[in-house]
Amino acid sequence: MDQPTDLTKLIDEALERFAVRDLVQGSEVVDVLLDLRGAALEQDELAQLLAEESTPQPT
């Protein structure tokens, strides 16, 4: 298995685990993990997101 597939499998397992939890809002965790899953499948988008996140924001 390649790295994106491994990452996607890990995220899919986390989606299953967090979707049923009551201690945190499951919908919030699911939304974040779905975004990560999509980004993992699209390497160019992931690279762009990481670049944006590493750019200092003016305060």
Residue pairs with C-beta under 8 A, 6 or more apart in sequence:
1 9
4 40
4 41
4 43
7 40
8 37
8 40
8 41
11 33
11 36
11 37
11 40
12 37
14 29
14 33
15 30
15 33
15 34
15 37
18 24
18 26
18 29
18 30
18 33
19 26
19 29
19 30
20 26
21 29
38 45
39 45
39 46
39 49
40 46
